[in-house]
Amino acid sequence: MIDPLEQMIRHEGGRVLATLVRLTGDITLAEDAVQDAVVEALKRWPRDGTPHNPAAWLTTVARNRALDVLRREARRTTKETDARLLDQVVLAVGEHTTDSMVRDDQLRLLFTCCHPALSFEARTALALRTLCGMTTGEIAAAYLVPEATMGQRISRAKKKIVTARIPYRVPADHELPDRLPAVLAVVHAVVTTGHHSPAGSLDARHDLAVEGIRLARLLHMLMPDEPECTGLLALSLAAHARRDARLDDAGEVVLMADQDRSRWRHEEIAEAAALLDHAVHLHRPGQYQVQAAIACLHGLAPTFADTEWSQIASLYATLERFTPTPVVRVNRAVAVAQEQGAEQALRLLDQLVPATVDRWHLYWSTRGELLERLGRKDDAVHAFDQALGCSPNESDRRFLLRRRRLIAGEGEHPT
C-alpha cells in the first residue's frame, strides 16, 4: 500500500513539474529538480510536518535546485543557452504560484508532450510519465507492452523535444486538431489507471482518477463545443461514479453484477448523461462519446438484470470501428455473452491475435469465465492460470485465485 505522504507528494509532483518545465523550458532539468525536492520533502515533512501549501513548498525547493544547476553550468561554460535559461528562472523566482497558474502549466505541458512531431505512442507515454507521475511500469501495463519498451519510448520522446526545439505552450486554435487525439488518450489512460491500478490494491491510484477528471474538465472548458472533450468528461464521471462499490469492506473485488448500486454516485451519473446529451447534439460522433454512452447505460440501469445488453453490445461494435483494439474486443465479448451467449462471445475472442493479449490478465479471466459457462472446466482453469501469470494487481490476483479454485472444485483457501 502506498504511504499517504508519498501519495500526496506524487500527486503534487505532477503539478510542480509542469511549473518547472515552464520556468526552465527543459523537461529533464525540471524532472531532476522535482525529484530532488521530493527526496527533501520525504526527509523533512515527517519530522517538521506537512507545509500548508505542499505544491508551493515543492516548487520553491525544485526551482532553487534548478537555479543551482544552471548557475554551475553558467560558470563552467559560456553557452548562451545556459545564460538565457538562468535569466529566465531568476526572473521567475518571485512569481506567486496560484491554482490557476498550476492548471495552465499542466495544460501547457500536456499539449507540449502531445506535439505531432512525436509518434502517437511516444506522446501519450511521455505525457503520462511527466505530467501525471505514472511510473514506467504503470504506463507499460496500461498499453500491454514490456516496461523496457515503454522506457525507450519515453527516452526518445524527451530527446526529440530537445532536438526539434518543440515549444512549451498551448497551441494556437488551428493546431489543436493535430494534438487533441493524443491529449484525450492521455487523460483517458489516467482515469482508467485510477480506476484499475496496475499494482497493489485496485484503488491504489485513486489520485489518478481524480486528476484525470480534473484534466477532462479543463479540456471541456477550453473546448466546450468539441464533442469528444465533452464525451471524455462524461465517460470519466460515469465510470468514477461506481468507485465506492468496486471493493467490499474486506477490500475484495466486487463484480458489477454484484455491486450495491445504492453506493454509486448517482448525481455524477446524471451529470455524465447530461454532458453526453450535449455532445451527441453536436452531431460529430467519436470513440469517447460511444464509451460514455456505454458507461451511462450501465449507470442508469436500476439492476444488473435491467441492463440494456443488446444496446451495449451494439455500441461496442460501433466503438470497435472507431478503435479496433483488443481491449474493446474483450469488452464487446462480455456484452455479447450477456445477449447472445458464451459461445458467440468466445468466437469473438478467438479472432484476436494471441500476441496482443497474452500479457493481459483480463483477457484470460474473461476467456476463463466463458469457458466455464460452456462446461469446459479444465480449459477454464488453464485460462485462469494464464491470467495469474500476467502479474495482475493484488486485488485482481486474489479474485482470480478464488475463481480458479471454485471452478477447479478446490473450495476456498487462504490467499
C-alpha positions in Angstrom: 0.0 0.0 0.0 1.2 3.5 -0.9 2.1 5.7 2.1 -0.4 8.6 2.2 2.5 11.1 2.4 4.2 9.6 -0.6 0.9 9.5 -2.5 0.3 13.2 -1.7 3.8 14.1 -2.9 3.4 12.1 -6.1 0.1 13.8 -6.8 1.5 17.3 -6.2 4.7 16.4 -8.1 3.0 16.4 -11.5 1.7 20.0 -11.0 5.1 21.2 -9.7 6.9 19.6 -12.6 4.6 21.4 -15.1 5.6 24.7 -13.4 9.3 23.9 -13.5 9.1 23.0 -17.2 7.6 26.4 -17.9 10.3 28.1 -15.9 13.2 26.2 -17.4 12.0 25.1 -20.8 13.9 21.8 -20.1 11.9 18.7 -19.1 15.0 16.7 -18.0 16.3 19.5 -15.8 12.8 20.0 -14.4 12.4 16.3 -13.6 15.7 16.2 -11.8 14.9 19.3 -9.8 11.5 18.0 -8.8 13.0 14.6 -7.8 15.5 16.4 -5.5 12.6 18.4 -4.0 10.6 15.1 -3.4 13.6 13.5 -1.6 13.9 16.6 0.6 10.2 16.5 1.4 10.3 12.9 2.4 13.1 13.7 4.8 11.7 16.9 6.3 7.9 16.6 6.3 7.6 13.6 8.6 9.9 15.5 11.0 8.6 19.1 10.6 5.1 18.5 9.4 3.4 18.9 6.0 3.5 22.6 4.9 0.3 24.5 4.5 0.8 24.6 0.7 2.7 21.5 -0.3 2.8 22.5 -4.0 4.3 25.9 -3.3 6.9 24.3 -1.0 7.9 21.7 -3.6 8.0 24.4 -6.3 10.3 26.6 -4.3 12.7 23.9 -3.5 12.7 22.5 -7.0 13.2 25.9 -8.5 16.2 26.6 -6.3 17.7 23.2 -7.3 17.3 24.1 -11.0 18.9 27.5 -10.3 21.9 25.8 -8.7 22.3 23.6 -11.7 22.1 26.4 -14.2 24.5 28.6 -12.2 27.0 25.8 -12.1 26.6 25.3 -15.9 26.9 29.0 -16.5 30.2 29.1 -14.5 31.5 26.0 -16.3 30.7 27.1 -19.8 29.8 30.3 -21.8 26.9 28.8 -23.6 24.3 31.4 -24.5 21.5 28.8 -23.8 22.6 28.3 -20.2 22.7 32.1 -19.6 19.3 32.6 -21.2 17.7 29.8 -19.1 19.4 31.2 -15.9 17.9 34.6 -16.6 14.5 33.1 -17.2 14.4 31.2 -14.0 15.9 34.1 -11.9 13.2 36.4 -13.3 10.5 33.8 -12.3 11.7 33.3 -8.8 9.5 36.0 -7.4 6.4 34.7 -9.1 3.5 33.7 -6.9 2.2 30.1 -7.6 -1.6 30.3 -7.9 -4.1 27.5 -8.6 -4.9 29.0 -11.9 -1.3 29.1 -13.0 -0.8 25.5 -11.9 -3.8 24.4 -14.1 -2.5 26.4 -17.0 1.0 25.0 -16.6 -0.3 21.4 -16.7 -2.3 22.1 -19.8 0.7 23.6 -21.5 2.8 20.6 -20.6 0.1 18.2 -21.8 -0.1 19.8 -25.2 3.8 20.1 -25.4 4.1 16.3 -24.8 1.5 15.7 -27.5 3.2 17.6 -30.2 2.6 16.0 -33.7 6.4 15.7 -34.3 6.3 12.8 -31.8 4.8 9.5 -32.6 1.3 8.9 -31.1 2.7 6.2 -28.7 5.6 8.5 -27.6 3.2 11.4 -27.0 0.9 9.6 -24.7 3.7 7.8 -22.8 5.7 11.0 -22.2 2.7 12.9 -21.0 1.7 10.1 -18.6 5.2 9.9 -17.2 5.9 13.6 -16.8 2.5 15.2 -16.2 0.7 12.5 -14.3 3.6 11.0 -12.3 2.8 7.4 -13.5 5.7 5.0 -13.3 7.1 3.5 -16.5 5.7 0.1 -15.3 2.2 1.5 -14.8 2.2 3.0 -18.3 3.5 -0.2 -19.8 0.8 -2.1 -18.1 -1.8 0.3 -19.4 -0.7 -0.3 -23.0 0.1 -4.0 -22.7 3.8 -3.7 -23.6 7.0 -4.6 -21.8 8.4 -2.0 -19.4 11.7 -1.7 -21.2 9.9 -0.9 -24.5 7.9 1.8 -22.8 11.1 3.3 -21.2 12.7 3.5 -24.6 9.6 5.4 -26.0 9.7 7.9 -23.2 13.5 8.5 -23.5 13.3 9.0 -27.3 10.4 11.4 -26.9 12.3 13.6 -24.5 15.3 13.7 -26.8 13.0 14.6 -29.8 11.6 17.6 -27.8 15.1 19.0 -27.3 16.4 18.3 -30.8 13.3 19.6 -32.6 13.1 22.6 -30.3 9.4 21.9 -29.6 8.0 25.0 -27.8 6.3 24.8 -24.4 2.9 26.4 -24.9 -0.7 25.8 -25.5 -1.0 25.6 -29.3 -3.0 28.0 -31.4 -6.6 27.1 -32.4 -5.6 25.8 -35.8 -3.0 23.5 -34.2 -5.4 21.8 -31.8 -6.9 19.2 -34.1 -3.4 17.6 -34.6 -2.8 17.3 -30.9 -6.2 16.7 -29.4 -6.5 12.9 -30.1 -3.3 12.2 -28.1 -4.3 14.7 -25.3 -7.6 12.9 -25.0 -5.9 9.5 -25.0 -3.6 10.6 -22.2 -6.5 11.8 -20.0 -8.4 8.6 -20.7 -5.4 6.5 -19.7 -5.0 8.5 -16.5 -8.7 7.9 -15.5 -8.5 4.3 -16.4 -5.4 3.7 -14.4 -7.0 5.5 -11.5 -9.9 3.0 -11.6 -7.8 -0.1 -12.1 -4.3 0.3 -10.6 -1.7 -2.0 -12.3 -0.2 -2.8 -8.8 -1.3 -3.0 -5.2 -5.0 -2.6 -4.4 -7.4 -2.0 -7.2 -7.9 1.6 -6.0 -4.3 2.3 -5.1 -4.1 5.0 -7.7 -7.4 6.7 -6.9 -5.5 10.0 -7.1 -5.1 9.5 -10.8 -8.8 9.1 -11.4 -9.4 12.4 -9.6 -6.6 14.1 -11.6 -7.9 12.7 -14.8 -11.4 14.1 -14.2 -9.8 17.5 -13.4 -7.9 17.5 -16.6 -11.0 16.4 -18.5 -12.9 19.3 -17.1 -10.1 21.7 -18.1 -10.3 20.4 -21.7 -14.1 20.7 -21.7 -13.8 24.3 -20.5 -11.1 25.0 -23.1 -13.1 23.5 -26.0 -16.8 23.3 -24.9 -18.0 22.7 -28.4 -15.6 19.8 -29.1 -17.9 16.8 -28.6 -15.0 14.3 -27.8 -13.8 16.5 -25.0 -17.4 16.5 -23.6 -17.7 12.8 -24.2 -14.4 12.1 -22.3 -15.6 14.1 -19.3 -19.0 12.2 -19.4 -17.2 8.9 -19.6 -14.8 9.7 -16.8 -17.6 10.8 -14.5 -19.9 7.8 -15.2 -17.1 5.4 -14.6 -15.8 7.2 -11.5 -19.3 7.2 -10.0 -19.0 3.5 -9.3 -15.9 3.8 -7.2 -17.3 3.1 -3.8 -18.8 -0.3 -4.8 -15.9 -1.8 -6.6 -14.4 -3.3 -3.4 -16.2 -4.7 -0.4 -15.4 -3.9 3.2 -12.7 -6.5 3.2 -11.0 -5.0 0.2 -12.1 -7.8 -2.2 -13.2 -7.2 -5.8 -16.9 -7.0 -6.4 -18.1 -7.5 -10.0 -20.6 -5.1 -11.4 -23.3 -7.8 -11.3 -22.9 -8.0 -7.5 -22.3 -4.3 -6.7 -24.5 -2.4 -4.3 -25.9 0.3 -6.7 -27.0 2.4 -3.8 -23.3 3.2 -3.3 -22.9 4.5 -6.8 -22.7 8.3 -7.0 -25.9 8.9 -9.0 -25.5 12.6 -9.2 -22.3 12.1 -11.1 -24.0 9.6 -13.4 -26.8 12.2 -14.1 -24.1 14.9 -14.8 -22.4 12.5 -17.2 -25.7 11.7 -19.0 -26.4 15.5 -19.4 -23.0 16.1 -20.8 -23.4 13.2 -23.2 -26.7 14.5 -24.4 -25.0 17.9 -25.2 -22.1 16.1 -27.1 -24.5 14.0 -29.2 -26.4 17.0 -30.3 -23.2 18.4 -31.9 -23.5 15.6 -34.5 -19.8 14.6 -34.6 -19.6 11.1 -33.1 -16.4 9.7 -31.7 -15.0 7.0 -29.5 -15.3 8.8 -26.2 -18.9 9.6 -26.8 -19.6 5.9 -27.6 -17.8 4.8 -24.4 -19.7 7.4 -22.4 -23.0 6.1 -23.7 -22.0 2.6 -22.6 -20.9 3.8 -19.1 -24.2 5.8 -18.8 -26.3 2.7 -19.8 -24.6 0.8 -17.0 -25.0 3.6 -14.5 -28.7 4.3 -15.3 -29.8 0.6 -15.1 -31.7 0.1 -11.8 -30.3 -3.5 -11.6 -27.8 -5.7 -13.4 -30.7 -7.7 -14.9 -32.2 -4.4 -16.3 -29.0 -3.5 -18.2 -29.7 -3.0 -21.9 -27.1 -5.5 -23.1 -28.3 -5.5 -26.7 -27.7 -1.8 -27.0 -24.4 -2.1 -25.2 -23.2 -4.8 -27.5 -24.2 -2.7 -30.5 -22.3 0.3 -29.1 -19.2 -1.9 -28.6 -19.4 -2.9 -32.2 -19.5 0.7 -33.2 -16.6 1.5 -30.8 -14.6 -1.2 -32.4 -14.9 0.6 -35.8 -13.5 3.7 -34.2 -10.8 2.0 -32.3 -10.2 -1.7 -33.1 -8.2 -2.7 -30.0 -8.1 -6.0 -28.0 -9.5 -4.1 -25.0 -12.6 -3.1 -26.9 -13.0 -6.6 -28.4 -12.8 -8.2 -24.9 -15.4 -5.8 -23.5 -17.6 -6.4 -26.5 -17.4 -10.1 -25.9 -18.6 -9.6 -22.3 -21.7 -7.8 -23.6 -22.3 -10.3 -26.4 -22.1 -13.1 -23.8 -25.0 -11.5 -21.9 -27.1 -11.0 -25.0 -26.2 -14.0 -27.3 -24.4 -16.5 -25.0 -20.9 -17.6 -24.2 -20.3 -19.5 -27.4 -20.8 -16.4 -29.6 -18.6 -14.3 -27.2 -15.8 -16.9 -27.3 -15.8 -16.7 -31.1 -15.1 -13.0 -30.8 -12.1 -13.7 -28.5 -10.8 -16.4 -30.8 -10.4 -13.8 -33.6 -7.8 -11.9 -31.5 -4.1 -12.2 -32.3 -2.6 -14.0 -29.3 0.5 -11.7 -29.1 -1.8 -8.7 -28.5 -3.5 -10.2 -25.4 -1.1 -12.8 -23.9 0.1 -10.3 -21.3 -3.3 -9.1 -20.3 -5.0 -10.9 -17.3 -8.5 -9.5 -18.0 -8.5 -11.2 -21.5 -7.6 -14.6 -19.8 -10.1 -14.2 -17.0 -12.9 -13.3 -19.5 -12.0 -16.3 -21.5 -12.0 -18.4 -18.4 -15.5 -17.3 -17.4 -16.8 -18.0 -20.9 -15.3 -21.5 -20.9 -16.7 -22.2 -17.5 -20.2 -21.3 -18.7 -19.8 -23.7 -21.6 -18.8 -26.5 -19.2 -15.2 -26.6 -20.3 -13.8 -26.6 -16.7 -10.3 -27.8 -17.5 -9.8 -25.1 -20.2 -11.3 -22.5 -17.8 -8.8 -23.4 -15.1 -6.0 -23.1 -17.6 -7.2 -19.7 -18.6 -7.2 -18.5 -15.0 -3.7 -19.9 -14.6 -2.7 -17.8 -17.6 -4.3 -14.8 -16.0 -2.5 -15.3 -12.8 0.8 -15.4 -14.7 0.2 -11.9 -16.1 1.2 -10.1 -12.9 -2.2 -8.6 -12.0 -2.6 -6.2 -9.1 -3.1 -7.7 -5.7 -6.9 -7.3 -5.6 -7.3 -9.0 -9.0 -4.8 -11.7 -8.0 -6.9 -12.7 -5.0 -10.1 -12.6 -7.1 -8.6 -14.8 -9.8 -7.4 -17.3 -7.3 -10.8 -17.6 -5.7 -12.5 -18.1 -9.1 -9.8 -20.6 -10.2 -10.2 -22.7 -7.1 -14.0 -22.6 -7.3 -14.0 -23.7 -10.9 -11.5 -26.4 -10.1 -13.6 -27.7 -7.2 -10.9 -26.9 -4.7 -13.1 -24.7 -2.5 -11.9 -21.6 -0.7 -8.3 -21.4 0.6 -6.3 -18.6 2.2 -4.8 -16.2 -0.3 
